[in-house]
Amino acid sequence: MNTKDNSYTVLSGSWEQLGANFDGEGTNFALFSAHAERVELCIFDSSGKHEVARLDLPEYTHEVWHGYVPGLKPGTLYGYRVHGPFDPENGHRFNPNKLLVDPYAKELMGDVEWNEAHFAYDLLHEDKDLTFDERDSAPYTPKCRVVEPNGFDWHLADRPNVPWSQAIVYETHVKGFTQLNPAIPQELRGTFEGMGHKASVDYIKSLGITSVELMPVHYFPDDQHLLEKGLHNFWGYNTLGFFAPTPRYYGPRGYEGFREMVRNFHDAGIEVILDVVYNHTAEGNELGPTLSFKGIDNFSYYRTLPDQHRYYINDTGTGNTVNTSHPRVLQMVMDSLRYWVQHMQVDGFRFDLGTILGREPEGFDQRGGFFDAITQCPILSRTKLIGEPWDIGPGGYQVGGFPPGWAEWNDKYRDTIREYWKGDNVATDFAARLLGSGDIYDWRGRRPWASVNFVAAHDGFTLNDLVSYNDKHNEANGEDNNDGHNHNRSYNYGEEGPTEDEDINAVRERQKRNFLATLFLSHGTPMLLAGDEFGRSQMGNNNGYCQDSEISWVQWEDLPESNEALRDFTKHMIELRKKQPIFRRESWRDGMVVRWFNAGGGEQLPEHWQEGTTLGLNLKRADLKGQEGVWANVLVLFNPFEGTVPFHIPVMKEGKWILELTTVDPSSRGIEVEEGEDLELVGRSLVVLRREID
């Protein structure tokens, strides 16, 4: 045993629970590595700057190195040095000169202070990663912290457990949502405590939101190339610690601030869903740094090319791909998910590049190990599971391919709705998306809620920018406007960006209402991007991943009246959806009668779908008749064209229709509309009629 402080004793301990686990009298350390030859536990002083002890983990059981240190208490800072073969061509990159982050660390202190010592090879040598670097990376590497496992008052409240068919998701960012909010105390802005502050929770609840989806909160570093340009990793899709909340969002209560935030949302009946990144890590490709997994057991943690293990399979586009086909790596992902559910009380997850997790050596498999493990887990199978069903690998686009129990971000919904309101002839696809995308999801007992419908998300234009810009404007990202995608399906209606032209602004506001109305009237699970309810802009930037600035922060002050009106409209649409189950069906087999009509008042025939895109949708559910305040028969009219279209109200001999909504004038309601008459459907507008009770 090599020690700098002989006051520490190391016993054999247990291999069964990975990570650093305090039992009231001491701390057990357990680290998986199938190919290591020796593991040293490094203990640091409270500053994290000075290594005070280096202890060999004495036992190795079932490929787990372990040891128990009596008297070692929560708050202790530590890391690992792992010895083994340095043989990159065979996938092994051990280098004990590099201090390594415990994959199971519950808390990480400090930032990655980028230094050449983080690289296990000589950066200047022509052989690059085949060389060996002996510099110590400890001074520049974050330290793991032993945490107290219990002791938080959760108020003993039941979790919200919102039924999927009633869920309304709000995608937001901890700092982006709170940084400029004047209702939040200055010292809490940009923090978990600010996100959980009464002003934040009350506002989100006032919209009618049931489920907040937070962009990544797992520990992530700032990319070195961004720091060199004066930018930061704002979105956070570059995880280093799968169990640790990122301290950049700490407020005065630090680690406990996260749990306080979750508790406050739960007290308000709102679920918390985390956007998680298990598909890759912050260590990059073979030329990337050695921070954790790469130095612990590179060959196990990452997918390498079959015949060239020096190189990584890059199905993520980020340099590496986590190898969830390995049982211990899969266990790490599952243990992480369970930790956030059981100890941090979160209610679900959105999986970034989720297709990666279903990849086996032969490709994507909806019956693969990860999906099987989730399905069989009594804890995780009851949470909300949302997949981003694509990656850049072979067969990576898997919209509709996830197994039962999962919801998916449905980009086909996003693209089709955008195209339709731009005036493209996508009527047949539009019809399918409105009704829950049954062509994609109606199989193996999946339900309409499996389609997570969205018009805008963090990646791409905001709703306001969707109707204000023809092209992206990402110059602030420092990549000559070459980053971000070019297929926005957007339209500026005559002038790029903000304008004082009243006619252009009028049609833009109406289009925003059209998009929001379509979103909340569609079957499936609606997701609203934070700030879209009042027209937040990113000034045409459709890739704000590196913009920890006012480009990405939600603006709360000095909003024009139109923004307040849009917020009121959003609230109304959410309330309407909540009150009217005809717009949020739970099952494909609910007895709903669906009929489509053309502007002439006749039913849509196959040939009509190619002739025009002004549509009428009639929904009827006999089981809803007689329920007070509940609509059992509705007619929704859509006109995406610039000009007014006379829509002949179909004759069904069932009585009068009552106007409940028009995106031309949201305050106009209660007007009677007769069957067999023409209703002037203003250009680029949506109308909702309900049947007067018989």
N, C-alpha and C positions, 0 to 999 in steps of 0.2 A: 504493500500500500504506500503510495506517495502522498504525503501531506505537507502542507505549509503550517498547519495548526494541529498539534497532536491531541487537542482536546476533543476531537470528534472520534466517535466509534462507529464502525459500520458493521451491522449484522446482516445475515443473509436475506432477511425480509421475504417478500412474496412477489411472485411473477403475475398473479392473477388480475390485478387492476393496474393498468398502465398509467403513466404519469406520476406526478408527485402528490401523494395523498396523506394528509395529516390525520392521525387517529386519536388525538387528544394527548398523546405522550411523546410522539415523534413522527417522522415522516418517512414513508416508504417511496422509493424511486424505482420505476420499472420502465425499460426502454426496449422496444422491439428492434432487433437487427439480426437478420439471418446470416450475414456475411462478415460481421465485425469480429475482431480477435480480442478486443479489450475495450472497455468503456470507463471513462473517468468522469465523475461528478465534480463539477467546479462550483465552489461556493464563494459568493462575493459579499463585500460589506454593503451597508445600507445605501451607499452612493452608487453602487454598481460599477465603480471604477477600479476597485482593488480586489483581486482574487485572494481570498484568505485561506482556502483549503482546496486540495485536489485529492479526491478519494476514489479508489477503484471500486466499482460495483462488483461484489465478490462472487455472485452466483449467475449462472446462465441456464435457464430452464425453458424448454420449448421455444427456443430462439428469442427469449426475452432476458435481458440483462437486468439484475435487480439487487437492491440493497436497502437496508433500513437504518436510519440515523436517529437514535434516541435523543430526545430533547430538542430536535430541530423543529421550530415553530413556524406558523404562518407569518408571512412577511419576508422570509428568507429568499434571497436572490440566488439564482443558480443557472447553469448551462452545462453542456456536455462537450467532451472531446472524445472522439471515437477513432480507435485504431483498427486498421485492416489493410487490405491490399490497395495500392494505388495503381490501378490497371484499367484506364479509361476504355481501351479497345475491347475489353470484356465487361464493361459496364460498371466497374468499381472505382470510386473516387474518394476513398478515405484519406483524410488529412487531419491529424490531431492538432495541428497548429491553428485550426479554425474552430472557434467556439460555436456551438450549435444550439439552436433553439429546440426545446423539447416539443415534439408534435402535439403532446397532450397538455401543454402549459395552459393553465386557466387564466393567467394574466401575464402580460409582457410589459416591461418598463423600459422606456427610452425608445428612440428612433434608430433606424439603421443609418449610421453616419458613414456614408459611402467612402470606401478607402480601397486601395489596391490590395490590401491584406484580405479582403473578402473573397478574393479569387484564389482558388487552390492551385493555380498555375501562374507562370511568368507571362504577364500580359504582353511583354515586348519580344518574347522569344518566337521565332518563326514556327516552332512546333506547337505553339499555343497550349491547349489543354492537355497535351501529352507530357508537359513538363510539371515539376513539383515546386510549389512555393512554400517557404518555411516561415513566413511572417505571421505573427499572432494577430488574429482578428478580434480578440476579446474587447479591446478598448472601444471598438466601433460597432459592437453588436448588442442589440437589446437583450436584457436579462429576463429570465423566467422568474416568476414570483409564486411561492407557495401560498395558497389562499385558504381561508377559513371556509369549510364547505357549507355550513349552515348558519342559522341565526338571523335570517331576514324575516320581517313581519309582512306576510302576504295578505293580511286582513282576512284570511280564511274565506275569501270570496270565490264563488264558482267561476270557472272560466266562461267567457261569453258563449262559446260553442255555437256560433251562428250557422244555421243550416246553409249548405252551399247554394240552394236556390234563392236564398234571401241575401246573399253576400254582395256587398258593393265595396270594391277595393280601391284604395287611394295610394298611388305610388308616390313616395316622397323620399327626401334625403335629410338626415338629421341636421346637418349644418345648413344646407340650402334652405330648409324650411324655417329655421329659427334665427339665422344670422342677422336679418334686418327687421325682425318683428318687434316693433316698439312696445308691444304688450308684454314682452318677456324681459325680465331684469337683465341688464347688460352682462353681468357675470355668468349668466346661464345661456346666453345665446351661443349657438354652435355646439351645444352639448346634449347628452342624453337627458339631463335634467330640464333643459330648455324644451326638448321635444315632449317631455312628459309634464311640462308646466300646465297649470290650469288653463292658461290662455290658448295653448296649442290644442289641448284635449277638447276644450269647450268649442273651439272653432270647428274642428273636424267633426265633432258630434253634431254641431248645428247644421252641417251640410247634409247629414243623414248617412254618413259613411259608417260601415260596420267593421271594416278590416283595413288596418294600415299596413302597407307593404314598404318596409324600410330598405333602401339601397344598402350595400354591404357595410356591416358593422364589425365583422371579424378583423383581427389585426392585419393591417397591410402597410407596407412601406411606400414612400414616394420613389418613383422610378428615377434613377440617377440622371437619365437623359432629360427628364422634365425639369429637375432641379437646376441643371445646367442652363436651362432656358428661362429660369425664373418662374416655372410653372409647378403644379402639384397634381398628384393623382387624386382628383376630386371624387370620382365615382367609387373607387375602391375595389375594382375587380382584379385584385392581384394579391391574394391571400398568402400570409405567412403563418398565421396561427388560427387554427380552426376551432379552438375552444375559447379564445381570448377576445374580449371586446377591445376595439382599438382605443387607446388612451387619448387620441386626438379629440375624441368627443367626451372626454371626462369633464365634469364640472367639480364643484367643491366636494361632492361625496364620492368622487372617483368611480371605482368599480361598482359600488352600490347604486350609483346613479342610473345604471342600465335597468336594474331590477325595479327601482322606484318608478322609472318611466313605464315599464310594462304594467306594474301594479296600478298606476293611475289610469292607463287606458282600460284595463280590465274593470276598474271601479266604474268607468263610464260605459261599460258594455261593449267596448271596442276590442277586436282581436289585433294581435301583433304578428305579422308575417315577416320573416327575414329573407332577403335576397342573398343567397349563399353561393360560393364559388369553390366547388370541390373538383372542378375539371382540370385545374392547373395550379401552380404555385408561383411565388415571386422569384424563383431561382432561375428561370429562363432555360436556355438550351445549354449545349456543352460549353459554351463560352460565358455562361452566366455565373453569378456568385455562388458560393457555398455558404448557406445560412442555416440549413436544417436538414431536410430530407436527403439532399444530395450527398451530404457527408455522413449521414447515419446509415443509409443502405440504398444507394442510388438505384441499384439494379432491381430492388423490390418495389420501391415507391413510384418509379416512372416507367412508362412504356418506351422501350428502345427498339430500334430497327432489328428485325429478326437476325440478320447476318452481319450487322454492323452496330454492335451494342454501344459503341462510342457515341452514336447519334440518337436523338430522341424522335419518336413519332410525334408529329405536331398537328394533331387534329383540332387543336384549339386556336392556332394562329398566334400563340404567345410563346412558343419555344419548347414547351414540354406538355405532357399529358399524364395526369395521375393514373396509376395502374390499379383501378378498382377490381381487376380480375384477381389480384393477390388477396388471399383471405385476411391477412393482417392489415392491409391498406383499406380493404372494405370495412373491416372492423373499426378502424379509426374514423371513417366517415360516419358509420352508424353510431358509434359512441359519441361523436361530436353532436350529431342530431339529437340523440337522446338527452345529452347534457343540456342543450338549449331548451328542450321541452320540460325536462324534469326540474332542473335547478334554476333556470332563467325564465321559465313559465311561458315561453313563446308558443304560438298557436299554429304555426305552419311555416312553410318554406317555399320560396321560388328559386329553382335551380338554374343558375346561369349555365348556358350551353349544356343543358341537361342530357342531350343525346350522348355525350361523352360517358356519362355514368352507366348507360346501358350498353356500352361497347364491351364486347369480348374479343379475344384474338381474331375471330373470324368476322367481326363486324357487329353492328347494332343488333341487339336481341331483346325484345320486350319481355322475354322470360329469362333474362340474364340474372347474374347473382345479385346485383344491387336491387333490381326491382323485386326479386323474390324475397330478399331480406326485409325490404320495406313492407311488403304485403303480409309477411308472417310476423312482423313486430307488433305486439299488442299496444305499444305506445305510439309509434310513428304512424301506423296505418290509420289512426283516428285523427291525425292532424290534417291540415289543408296542405296538399302537395301540388305544386304548380311547376310544370316543366317549361323551360325554354327549349322547344323541341328541334334544335338545329345545332350543328357545328360545321366546320369546313372540311371534315374528313369524308371519305367515300361513303355514300349513302347516308350522309349526315342530316338531311332534311327529313324530319320524322313527324311533321304535323299530323295528328291523328293516329300516330303509331305507338303512343304510350299505353300502358296497360290500364285496366279498370281501376278506379280509385283515384286516378290522376286527372287534374285539369291541366290545360296547356295554353300558353300564349298563342293566340291564333292570328298570325300575321296575314293570313288570307282575308280575315275580317278587316283588318286595318287597311290593306291595300285596296280591297274591293269597295269599301265605303268611301275612301278618298277618291277613287276613280269615278264612282257613280256621281258624287256631288260635284265633280269637276266637269261632268257632262259626257263621260265616256259611256259607250253602250255595253254595259256589263250587267244587264238586267237579270239574267238567269243566276249569275253568281251572287248578285245583290240579294235576290230572293232567298237563296240558301243561307246566306250569312245572317239575315234578319231573323230567320227561324231557328237559329242555334247551330247551323252547320251540320245538320243531320247526315249530309253526304260524307262527312268526315268522322263524326263521333257516334253515330247510331249503330253501335256494334258491341257485342260482349256485355250488354247491360249498362253501357256508359250512358250518362245522362246529359241533357242540354247544358248543364253548368260546366261540363268539361271544357267548353269553349270560353276562354277568357278573352272577352272582346275589348278592344281598345282602338282608339283613333290616334292617340299620341302616347309615347312613353319617353323615358329619360333619353333613349337613343333615337335621335331624329328631331324633327321640328316639333315645337310646342303647337298647340291648337291655333294660337294667334298667328304664329309664323307660317303655319300651313296655308293660311289664307292671305298672307302678306308678302311672300317671297316666292319667286320662280326658281331661284338657285340658292345654294348654301353660301354662307359667308363666314368661313372658319379661319379668317386671317389671324385672329388673335391666338390661335393654337400653334403658330410658328412653323407650319408645314406648307406654306404657300397655297393654302386652301385646297390641298390635295387629299386631306383626310376627310372622313365622313363619306356617306354614300350619296350618289347623285340621282337616285330614283325616288324622289320625295313625293311624287304625285300631288304636287302643290300648285297653287295658282295665285298670282298677286292681284288680279282683276284690274290691271291697267297701270300700276306703278309699283316699283320695287321698294318694299319697306314702308315705314310710316308715311302717311300722306295727310294733307288737309282737304283733299277732295271729298266732299260730303257724300257723293254718289258711291264712290269706291268704298268709303268707310261703312256706308249703309249695307252694301251687299256683303262685305266682310263680316259684319256683325250678324247678319241673317245666316250666313254660312256657318258661323260658329254655333248658332242655335240649332241649325240643321244637323250638324255633327253630333252635338250633345243629345238632341232629341232622339236621333237614330240610335245612339249608343244605349240609352236607357229604355228604349222601347224594344230593343232586340232581345231575343231569348239567348241565354248564356249568362256568363258572369261579367258584368261591366267593370272595367278598370279605368279610373280617372287619374290623369297626371296632375300632381299638385300644382296649383296655380292656373290650370286651364279653366277652372270655374270662373275666373275673372280676367282671362286673357293675358296671362303672363307671357312675356317675350324674351327670347335669348338673342334678339337682334340678328336673326338669321343664322345663328350658329347651330348646326345640327349634330355636333359631336363635342359636347361640353365636358368630356371626360377629364380634361386637364385644367378646367376653368373654376378654380376655387376663388371666385370673384363675383361681381355683380352680374356677370353674364349668366351665371347658374343660380345665384341666390334668388329666392322669391322676393319680389318687391311688394311691400305692404302699404306704403304711403304714397300720397299724391296721385291716387288712381282717378281717372276720369269717371264721369257718371255711367258711361257705357259699361265699364268694368263692374260696377255695382249691380247694374241691371242684368248682366250676364250671370253674376253670382246668384241673384234671385231666381233667374231662369233655371240654373242648375239645381238649386234647392227644390224648385217646383217639380222638375223632372224626376228627381230622386224620390220625392214624396209620392208622386204619381205611381212610380214603379212599385214602391212599397205597398201602396194601398190596392193596387190592381194586379192580382195574380195572373191575369190573362197575358201580361207582358213578362212574366218570369216563370214559365212552366217548369215543373219539376221532373216531368217524364215525357218521353215521346209518345206514350200511350195513355194520355190523359183525356182522350175523346175530343180534343180540339178539332174543329172544322176550319180548314184554311181554304180561302178562295182568293184568286187574283183577278183584278179587273183592269181593263185598259181605259184610256181617257174617254172612249165612246160609250162607256158603261157596260160593255160586254165582257164576258169572261175571257181571260187570256187563253188563246189557243197557241199551239207550238209555233206557228208562223208569226204570231204577234210579238214574241220575245225578241225577235231580231229587227222589228220595225221601229221601236221607240222605247224610251225608258221612263215615261211618265206612267206611274203605277198606282193601283189601289189595292190594299191588302185588307181583307175581311177576316177577322178572327171571331169564332163563336165557341163558347163552352157552356153546354147545358147544365153542367154541375154547379155553375156559379150563379144561375138564376135564383132570384129570390133573396139573395144575401144583401143586406142593407148597405148601400154605398159602393157595391161591387159591380163592375161592368161585366156583362156576359157576352156582349156583342159590340165590336168596334170596327171602324173603317178608318184606315190610315192611308192618306194620299201623299204621293211624292212627286215633285216636279223639279228635276235638276237643271232644266233648261233656263236660258236667260229670259225668254218671253213668257207671258201669261198663257195658260192653256185652260180652255173651258172643259172641266171634268164633269161628265154626265153621271149623276149619282144613280147607281144601279137600282132598278126596281125589284125589290124583294117582297113587297107587300107585307112588311112587318112593322110599319109605323114610321115616325119621324126620327131624324137624326139630330143630335145636339152637338154643336161645335164646342169642343173642350180645349183645343189648342191649335194655334197657328203660329208659325215662326215668323210671320210677317209682323204681327202685333200680339205678343204673348198675353196682353191684358184683355184681349177680345175672347170672351167665352159666353156660353149660354144661348147662342143664337140657334134658332131652329132651321134645319135644312131639309127640304122636301125631296122625297124620292122622285126620280124622273126629271129633275131640274139640273141645269148646268151650274156648277160652282166654279167661279173664276179662280183658278189656282195660280197665284202669282208666281212669276219666275223665281227659281231657286227657293222653294218653300216646301214646308211639310204641314199637313193638317191632320188633326185627330178628331174623329166624330164618334160619339157613342150612341147606341140605340136607346131611345127613350123607353123607360120601363113599360112593358105591355100592360 
